Amino acid sequence: EIPNSVIYIHDDAFRNTQLSGELYIPDSVISIYPGAFLDTQITEVSIPKNCQYGGAFPPGCNVIIRE
């Protein structure tokens, strides 16, 4: 679980970890840097609408933008 105090998730922060399944990014996060979640088994992620996230998730990951 990512705490509400997180604003940025830096590049390669969770790369090559055992994360899998669905992930919820809290509204406090405004930027997820490229590669942050690459090489994980995340299949779906829910992010706030104002969050920048290009290149952060593995190929095929379903990204849901919350209003």
Secondary structure, DSSP 4 states (H G I P E B T S, - for coil): ---TT--EE-TTSSTTS--EEEEE--TT--EE-TTTTTTSEEEEEEEETT-B-TT-S-TTPEEEEE-
